[in-house]
Amino acid sequence: LLLSEFKEGNLVLVWDGRRHIDINLFLFDDEKELADSFASKFILFAENKLKVALRDDFPRGLGRVVNFKSDLEYKGFDSLPERKPYVE
């Protein structure tokens, strides 16, 4: 078990002692590029002996509304490719 706290977020790493590592990476800035960069650098650190088998990205929200930060950017009506209701 490894825990790390840093200004951008925190990390929990659990190793089963054999072939499996679980990594929980929390970032205050939920940009995908930061998580991608961490994953590629960790794999290089492990001398390419590891690979990503499963990756789940979870957005944050308040109450029952959950959004990625990028979902909250308003770019005007012209950014909507189709003007159809989300639910029919």
Secondary structure, 3 states (H helix, E strand, C coil): CEEEEECCEEEEEEECCCCCEEEEEEECCCCHHHHHHHHHHHHHHCCCCCCCCCCCCCCEEECCEEECHHHHCCCCHHHCCCCCCCCC
